[in-house]
Structures are given as structure tokens and as C-alpha cells.
Amino acid sequence: MQFLCKEYQDGNPRVRSLVTETRIHLVPSLNPDGYELAREAGSELGNWALGHWTEEGYDLFENFPDLASALWAAEERRLVPHKFPNHHIPIPEHYLTEDATVAVETRAVMAWMDKNPFVLGANLQGGEKLVSYPFDTARPVSETPAVAPRLPDDYEDDNPELQETPDHAIFRWLAISYASAHLTMTETFRGGCHTQDMTNAMGIVQGAKWHPRAGSMNDFSYLHTNCLELSIYLGCDKFPHESELQQEWENNKESLLTFMEQVHRGIKGLVTDQQGEPIANATIIVGGINHNIKTASGGDYWRILNPGEYRVSARAEGYNPSVKTCSVFYDIGATQCNFVLSRSNWKRIREIMAMNGNRPIRRIVPGRPMTPRERMRLRMRL
């Protein structure tokens, strides 16, 4: 926070561009109660583990709804996407009741996510030095669909429960953008902090391969909102001594800036009707990626994508869909890709079909006189 404010005032062009073109939200601590306990105990004794849970005993990172398992169960029943969405999966009703075992912090974060159209996010943690990306939940073996055999040297071939997100390549790009800019994160020749290196010398790993868990904030963010969120483990020491903080900042400064800049990679635009009015909650579909997003209240959207050419369509209730080709380039700066949707007659057609008992409407043959019954039916429909 201090760096962004000072560099902005000093005229740093990179920081000025980042601040003026990006809505930046910063949360100093998601679990202030746990941090207070750990701080009182002191870092020298390694009592940071006291701060892992909230005062009520919740592990916040595993306290969110497990939407991934719900999605996979629906896939097994062939309900996706016709009856069960592949995006913006609703929160289960039992999670919203007052007596649900949900931390007050978790409820606050879920409400915060619903209020703001976040695009890219990261939660900063400690105890390891790597970047973890979704899915964090391991798919049960019995539900894993048949896939093509992998090459023997594939880095994920040894985990039959690993389920990649439709945005797997994009998540890897985002993770590498942070790890590669970190001063020491890719120095994996030293091994991991506690075990062997799980990142294959890249400093990144899919959460389900490294530490599988259900109900993570990353999975929830991906399946309930438009946001792509990752976990960034800044270093082996969860509670660095004051004398080490300056070096830790230098290790991560460039990575933080580079990661935040990735939000401007991909496509962005507006979805409006023919009168120029914005269409909220329109669905943006990118060909080849089985995960859609929705427009915000102002009809605007952002979709992080790797460089390439994409077939993109916009759909909304009561409108005809629109399709166009959008190109994403290597340079930072999202490609503008706007859509104008025309009104559809399907809503009126459905109303007529409902009045007719959802039976096919009899075609009237030109030149043949109508019977009184046909004339009465036609008058009722009109």
C-alpha cells in the first residue's frame, strides 16, 4: 500500500498506469483474531500455528461451499450445462442459514465477492514458497471421466484424482507470472520448505496435486464468480522476524506488480442492446473453454485469456445471441470486444406455445377456408 501510494505521487509511470486503470482491493488480514494470537506468542517460538484458525475454530481456507463436487456430480448425471451451470454455481441453501457452520469472516468474503465483479485475485500465505492454482479439490476416482492417456513425462500423470479446470492453461500462466518474477521462488534446487519440491522446478503446482482439500476460497471464487484466484505462498517462515521483512518485500515486489498487471490480458468489452442500453448478467462464452462468465451491472465484462484467436459469443435472455472472433496478443492490454444484441421473438413464441398447451401450432394452408373452431383459436392466440 505504501509503495503504490508513494510511487504514484513520485510519478512512477508503471504504478500510475496500474492505479489509474485498475480497481485494486487490498485486505490486510482475513483472520485478524488468529493473527493476534500468533503475534502475542511471538515468532521465535514458531507459534504461528496458533493463528491458523479463527477464534471460533474455523479454518477459513476450507470453510467455503464445495461447489466443485456439486459440479462433478451434475456432470456424471449429464446435467451440465442444460440444467446445471458450468459457472456462477449458486451457494447451497444450507450454507445460508443462520445456524450453518460458517465463519463470520467467510460470510463476509462471500458477500464481498457477490458485490464486486472481481476478475483476478490472490490470497497470500506462508509456510511454503510456491504458487498454487485450482482445482484444490480432488475429484473422486469413480467420478473421473475417461481421458486420453498422458505421456509418461507429464507432470501430472501420477495423480489419477487430478481434475483440471477449463482454464488450466490460463491459471498456469498466472502462476508462472508470479513465480518467475520472484527472486527465489524458482530456486527449487534447494528443495521444498518441508518436503521434496512438488513443483517440478517451476515454483507452481495445482492445489489438488499438492494439498487436496474441499471448500477452498480459490475453487469457490472460480465456480461462483468471474474471478480467477490463486494462493501465493510467500516463504517458508509463516511469521518472519522484523529484520527479515525488507528482504521478503524485495523478493515479492516485482512479482506482485507483474501479477496485478495480468488482469489486463485477454478480452474486455460491453454488451448492449440496439438502443445502447447495457445488458447485465449476459453470458460470455469462449469457444473451447467450458467455463462462462457474466457481465456486470453496467453490461461490462473482462475475460482473462492466453494469447490466441477465440470465437466468443454473448447471450442474454430475450435477445438473439451474437458471435465474433476476438484476438488476444502477447502485449499487456486487453482486446476490446463489444457485443450488440437484438431483441428476440422467442419470449413471445413461448407465450403462444404455452397458451396452446405447448402443442405444435397447426399450419394454416393458404386458400383453404378456416373452420369456426380454427378461427376462434387464432383469435385467442392473437
C-alpha positions as CSV (number, residue, x, y, z in Angstrom):
1,M,0.0,0.0,0.0
2,Q,2.8,2.4,0.9
3,F,4.7,1.5,-2.2
4,L,1.8,2.2,-4.5
5,C,0.9,5.5,-2.9
6,K,4.5,6.8,-2.8
7,E,5.4,5.7,-6.3
8,Y,2.2,7.2,-7.7
9,Q,2.9,10.5,-6.0
10,D,6.5,10.4,-7.3
11,G,5.3,9.9,-10.9
12,N,6.3,6.3,-11.5
13,P,4.7,5.6,-14.9
14,R,4.2,1.9,-14.3
15,V,2.5,2.4,-10.9
16,R,0.4,5.3,-12.2
17,S,-0.8,3.2,-15.1
18,L,-1.7,0.4,-12.7
19,V,-3.5,2.5,-10.2
20,T,-5.5,4.6,-12.8
21,E,-6.6,1.7,-14.9
22,T,-7.3,-1.0,-12.3
23,R,-9.7,-1.3,-9.4
24,I,-7.3,-2.6,-6.6
25,H,-8.8,-4.1,-3.5
26,L,-6.4,-5.0,-0.6
27,V,-7.3,-7.0,2.5
28,P,-4.5,-6.7,5.2
29,S,-5.8,-9.7,7.1
30,L,-8.6,-12.2,6.5
31,N,-8.2,-13.7,10.0
32,P,-7.3,-10.8,12.4
33,D,-8.2,-12.9,15.5
34,G,-5.8,-15.7,14.6
35,Y,-3.1,-13.1,13.8
36,E,-3.5,-11.5,17.2
37,L,-3.0,-14.8,18.9
38,A,0.2,-15.6,16.9
39,R,1.6,-12.1,17.4
40,E,1.2,-12.4,21.2
41,A,3.0,-15.7,21.2
42,G,5.9,-14.3,19.2
43,S,7.6,-15.6,16.1
44,E,10.8,-17.1,17.7
45,L,8.9,-19.9,19.3
46,G,7.2,-20.9,16.0
47,N,3.7,-20.4,17.4
48,W,2.3,-19.1,14.1
49,A,0.2,-22.3,14.0
50,L,-2.0,-20.7,16.7
51,G,-3.1,-18.2,14.1
52,H,-4.3,-20.8,11.6
53,W,-7.8,-20.9,12.9
54,T,-10.3,-18.2,13.8
55,E,-11.4,-17.6,17.4
56,E,-14.4,-19.8,16.7
57,G,-12.1,-22.6,15.5
58,Y,-12.7,-22.4,11.7
59,D,-10.0,-22.9,9.1
60,L,-11.1,-20.2,6.7
61,F,-9.4,-21.7,3.7
62,E,-11.6,-24.8,3.9
63,N,-14.8,-23.1,5.1
64,F,-16.3,-22.2,1.7
65,P,-19.0,-24.2,-0.1
66,D,-17.7,-27.2,-2.0
67,L,-19.1,-26.3,-5.4
68,A,-16.6,-28.4,-7.4
69,S,-18.1,-31.7,-6.1
70,A,-21.6,-30.4,-6.9
71,L,-20.4,-29.6,-10.5
72,W,-18.8,-33.1,-11.0
73,A,-21.9,-34.8,-9.6
74,A,-24.0,-32.9,-12.1
75,E,-21.6,-33.9,-14.9
76,E,-22.0,-37.5,-14.0
77,R,-25.7,-37.2,-14.4
78,R,-25.2,-35.3,-17.7
79,L,-27.0,-32.2,-16.4
80,V,-24.2,-29.7,-17.4
81,P,-24.8,-27.1,-18.8
82,H,-28.5,-27.5,-19.7
83,K,-29.8,-28.0,-16.1
84,F,-26.7,-27.2,-14.1
85,P,-24.5,-24.3,-14.9
86,N,-20.7,-24.5,-15.5
87,H,-20.3,-21.1,-13.9
88,H,-21.8,-18.9,-11.2
89,I,-23.0,-22.0,-9.4
90,P,-25.3,-20.9,-6.6
91,I,-24.5,-21.2,-2.9
92,P,-26.3,-24.2,-1.4
93,E,-29.3,-23.1,0.8
94,H,-28.0,-24.9,3.9
95,Y,-24.9,-22.6,3.7
96,L,-27.0,-19.5,4.1
97,T,-28.9,-20.5,7.2
98,E,-28.1,-18.8,10.5
99,D,-27.1,-22.0,12.2
100,A,-24.8,-23.2,9.5
101,T,-21.2,-24.0,10.5
102,V,-19.8,-21.0,8.6
103,A,-17.4,-18.4,10.0
104,V,-18.4,-14.8,10.1
105,E,-15.3,-14.0,8.0
106,T,-16.4,-16.5,5.4
107,R,-19.8,-15.0,5.1
108,A,-18.3,-11.5,4.8
109,V,-16.0,-12.6,2.0
110,M,-18.7,-14.3,0.1
111,A,-20.9,-11.2,0.3
112,W,-17.9,-9.1,-0.8
113,M,-17.4,-11.3,-3.8
114,D,-21.1,-11.1,-4.8
115,K,-20.9,-7.3,-4.5
116,N,-17.8,-6.6,-6.6
117,P,-17.1,-8.0,-10.1
118,F,-13.6,-9.2,-9.3
119,V,-11.5,-10.6,-12.2
120,L,-8.2,-11.7,-10.7
121,G,-7.3,-12.4,-7.1
122,A,-4.6,-13.9,-4.9
123,N,-4.5,-14.9,-1.2
124,L,-1.1,-14.5,0.4
125,Q,0.0,-17.2,2.8
126,G,3.2,-18.6,4.3
127,G,4.9,-21.9,5.3
128,E,5.9,-22.7,1.7
129,K,7.4,-20.9,-1.3
130,L,5.2,-21.6,-4.4
131,V,2.0,-20.6,-6.2
132,S,-1.0,-22.9,-6.1
133,Y,-3.9,-22.8,-8.5
134,P,-7.3,-24.6,-8.7
135,F,-8.7,-27.0,-8.5
136,D,-7.8,-27.5,-4.9
137,T,-10.5,-30.3,-4.6
138,A,-9.6,-33.8,-5.7
139,R,-12.2,-35.5,-7.8
140,P,-13.2,-39.0,-6.6
141,V,-11.7,-41.7,-8.8
142,S,-15.1,-43.2,-9.5
143,E,-16.3,-39.9,-11.0
144,T,-13.3,-39.1,-13.1
145,P,-14.3,-39.2,-16.8
146,A,-12.3,-41.2,-19.3
147,V,-9.4,-39.2,-20.7
148,A,-6.8,-39.7,-23.3
149,P,-3.6,-41.4,-21.9
150,R,-0.9,-38.9,-20.9
151,L,2.7,-39.0,-21.9
152,P,5.0,-40.7,-19.4
153,D,6.8,-37.4,-18.6
154,D,3.6,-35.4,-18.0
155,Y,4.0,-33.7,-14.6
156,E,0.5,-34.8,-13.5
157,D,0.4,-38.4,-14.7
158,D,0.9,-39.9,-11.3
159,N,-2.3,-38.5,-9.8
160,P,-5.5,-40.2,-11.0
161,E,-7.7,-37.8,-8.9
162,L,-6.3,-34.6,-10.5
163,Q,-9.1,-32.7,-12.3
164,E,-8.0,-29.6,-14.3
165,T,-10.2,-26.6,-14.6
166,P,-11.3,-25.5,-18.1
167,D,-9.0,-22.5,-17.6
168,H,-6.0,-24.7,-16.7
169,A,-3.6,-23.1,-19.2
170,I,-4.6,-19.6,-18.0
171,F,-4.1,-20.5,-14.4
172,R,-0.6,-21.8,-15.1
173,W,0.2,-18.6,-17.0
174,L,-0.9,-16.5,-14.0
175,A,1.0,-18.7,-11.6
176,I,4.2,-18.6,-13.7
177,S,3.9,-14.8,-14.0
178,Y,4.3,-14.5,-10.2
179,A,6.8,-17.3,-9.6
180,S,9.2,-16.3,-12.4
181,A,9.4,-12.7,-11.2
182,H,10.1,-13.8,-7.6
183,L,13.7,-13.5,-6.7
184,T,14.0,-17.0,-5.1
185,M,10.7,-18.9,-5.8
186,T,12.1,-20.9,-8.7
187,E,15.3,-21.9,-6.9
188,T,13.9,-25.3,-6.3
189,F,17.3,-27.0,-6.2
190,R,17.1,-26.3,-2.5
191,G,14.0,-28.5,-2.2
192,G,10.7,-27.6,-0.7
193,C,10.4,-26.0,2.7
194,H,9.3,-29.2,4.5
195,T,9.3,-31.9,1.9
196,Q,10.6,-32.5,-1.6
197,D,9.9,-30.0,-4.3
198,M,6.3,-30.5,-5.6
199,T,6.6,-28.0,-8.4
200,N,9.0,-29.8,-10.8
201,A,11.4,-26.9,-10.6
202,M,8.8,-24.3,-11.7
203,G,7.6,-22.9,-8.4
204,I,3.9,-23.6,-9.3
205,V,1.6,-26.5,-8.6
206,Q,-2.1,-27.4,-8.8
207,G,-3.6,-27.4,-5.4
208,A,-5.2,-30.9,-5.7
209,K,-1.8,-32.4,-6.5
210,W,0.0,-30.8,-3.6
211,H,-2.6,-30.4,-0.8
212,P,-6.1,-31.6,-1.8
213,R,-8.9,-30.0,0.2
214,A,-12.5,-29.3,-0.4
215,G,-14.2,-25.9,0.2
216,S,-11.2,-23.7,-0.7
217,M,-11.6,-20.0,-1.4
218,N,-9.9,-20.5,-4.8
219,D,-12.4,-23.1,-6.0
220,F,-15.4,-21.1,-4.7
221,S,-14.2,-18.0,-6.4
222,Y,-13.7,-19.7,-9.7
223,L,-17.1,-21.5,-9.7
224,H,-19.3,-18.8,-8.1
225,T,-17.8,-15.6,-9.6
226,N,-15.9,-14.4,-12.7
227,C,-12.7,-14.2,-10.6
228,L,-9.6,-16.4,-11.2
229,E,-7.9,-16.7,-7.8
230,L,-4.7,-18.4,-6.7
231,S,-2.8,-19.0,-3.5
232,I,0.6,-17.5,-3.2
233,Y,2.9,-18.9,-0.5
234,L,5.5,-16.2,0.1
235,G,8.1,-18.1,2.0
236,C,9.0,-21.0,4.4
237,D,8.6,-18.9,7.5
238,K,5.0,-18.1,8.2
239,F,6.0,-15.4,10.7
240,P,9.3,-13.7,9.6
241,H,11.2,-11.7,12.1
242,E,11.1,-7.9,11.7
243,S,14.7,-7.8,10.5
244,E,13.8,-10.1,7.5
245,L,10.8,-8.2,6.3
246,Q,12.7,-5.8,4.0
247,Q,14.3,-8.7,2.1
248,E,10.9,-10.5,1.9
249,W,9.4,-7.4,0.3
250,E,12.2,-7.2,-2.2
251,N,11.7,-10.9,-3.1
252,N,8.0,-10.3,-3.8
253,K,7.7,-6.7,-5.0
254,E,8.2,-7.3,-8.8
255,S,6.0,-10.5,-8.6
256,L,3.1,-8.5,-7.0
257,L,3.3,-5.8,-9.7
258,T,3.6,-8.3,-12.6
259,F,0.7,-10.4,-11.2
260,M,-1.6,-7.4,-10.9
261,E,-0.8,-6.4,-14.4
262,Q,-2.1,-9.7,-15.8
263,V,-5.7,-8.6,-15.2
264,H,-5.3,-6.5,-18.4
265,R,-4.6,-9.6,-20.5
266,G,-7.4,-11.2,-22.6
267,I,-10.6,-9.5,-23.8
268,K,-13.0,-6.9,-22.3
269,G,-16.0,-5.0,-23.6
270,L,-19.6,-4.0,-23.3
271,V,-22.8,-5.9,-24.1
272,T,-25.7,-3.6,-25.0
273,D,-29.0,-3.7,-26.8
274,Q,-29.7,-1.9,-30.1
275,Q,-30.6,1.3,-28.2
276,G,-27.2,1.3,-26.5
277,E,-28.6,0.2,-23.1
278,P,-26.3,-2.1,-21.1
279,I,-27.4,-5.7,-20.6
280,A,-26.5,-7.1,-17.1
281,N,-25.9,-10.8,-16.5
282,A,-25.4,-11.6,-20.1
283,T,-23.3,-14.8,-20.6
284,I,-19.9,-14.6,-22.3
285,I,-18.9,-17.9,-23.9
286,V,-15.4,-18.5,-25.2
287,G,-15.1,-21.4,-27.7
288,G,-13.0,-24.3,-26.4
289,I,-13.2,-23.2,-22.7
290,N,-16.1,-24.9,-20.9
291,H,-16.4,-22.1,-18.3
292,N,-18.5,-19.0,-18.9
293,I,-18.7,-15.6,-17.2
294,K,-21.4,-13.0,-16.8
295,T,-21.5,-9.2,-17.5
296,A,-21.6,-6.8,-14.5
297,S,-24.4,-4.4,-13.7
298,G,-23.1,-2.0,-16.3
299,G,-23.0,-4.6,-19.1
300,D,-19.2,-4.7,-18.9
301,Y,-17.1,-7.8,-18.7
302,W,-13.5,-8.9,-18.5
303,R,-12.1,-12.3,-19.5
304,I,-8.5,-13.2,-18.9
305,L,-7.2,-15.3,-21.8
306,N,-3.8,-16.5,-23.1
307,P,-2.7,-15.1,-26.5
308,G,-4.6,-16.6,-29.4
309,E,-7.7,-16.3,-31.5
310,Y,-11.0,-17.1,-29.9
311,R,-14.6,-17.5,-31.1
312,V,-16.6,-15.5,-28.5
313,S,-20.4,-15.3,-28.2
314,A,-22.7,-13.2,-26.0
315,R,-26.1,-14.5,-24.9
316,A,-28.9,-13.0,-22.8
317,E,-32.5,-13.8,-22.0
318,G,-34.8,-12.2,-24.6
319,Y,-32.1,-11.5,-27.1
320,N,-30.6,-13.1,-30.1
321,P,-27.0,-14.3,-29.5
322,S,-24.1,-12.6,-31.1
323,V,-20.8,-14.3,-32.2
324,K,-17.5,-12.8,-33.2
325,T,-13.8,-13.6,-33.4
326,C,-11.5,-11.8,-30.9
327,S,-7.7,-12.0,-30.9
328,V,-5.5,-11.8,-27.8
329,F,-1.9,-10.6,-28.2
330,Y,1.2,-11.1,-26.1
331,D,1.5,-7.5,-25.1
332,I,-0.3,-6.3,-21.9
333,G,-3.6,-4.7,-22.8
334,A,-7.0,-6.4,-23.2
335,T,-8.6,-6.5,-26.6
336,Q,-11.8,-4.6,-26.9
337,C,-14.6,-7.0,-27.9
338,N,-18.1,-5.4,-27.7
339,F,-21.5,-7.0,-28.5
340,V,-24.8,-5.5,-29.6
341,L,-27.8,-7.9,-29.1
342,S,-31.1,-7.6,-30.9
343,R,-34.4,-8.4,-29.3
344,S,-35.6,-12.0,-29.8
345,N,-39.2,-13.2,-30.6
346,W,-38.7,-16.4,-28.6
347,K,-40.3,-14.9,-25.5
348,R,-43.5,-14.2,-27.4
349,I,-43.3,-17.6,-29.2
350,R,-43.0,-19.4,-25.8
351,E,-46.1,-17.4,-24.5
352,I,-48.1,-18.5,-27.6
353,M,-46.9,-22.1,-27.2
354,A,-47.9,-22.1,-23.5
355,M,-51.4,-20.8,-24.5
356,N,-51.7,-23.6,-27.0
357,G,-50.7,-26.2,-24.3
358,N,-47.2,-26.4,-25.7
359,R,-48.6,-28.3,-28.7
360,P,-47.4,-27.6,-32.2
361,I,-49.5,-24.8,-33.8
362,R,-51.4,-26.1,-36.8
363,R,-50.2,-24.5,-40.0
364,I,-52.9,-22.7,-42.0
365,V,-53.0,-23.7,-45.7
366,P,-53.4,-20.6,-47.9
367,G,-56.7,-20.7,-49.9
368,R,-58.5,-23.1,-47.6
369,P,-61.3,-21.6,-45.6
370,M,-60.9,-21.8,-41.8
371,T,-63.3,-23.6,-39.7
372,P,-65.1,-21.7,-36.9
373,R,-63.0,-23.5,-34.3
374,E,-59.7,-22.7,-36.1
375,R,-60.8,-19.0,-36.4
376,M,-61.6,-18.9,-32.7
377,R,-58.2,-20.4,-31.7
378,L,-56.4,-18.0,-34.0
379,R,-58.3,-15.1,-32.4
380,M,-57.3,-16.3,-28.9
381,R,-53.7,-16.6,-29.8
382,L,-53.5,-13.2,-31.4
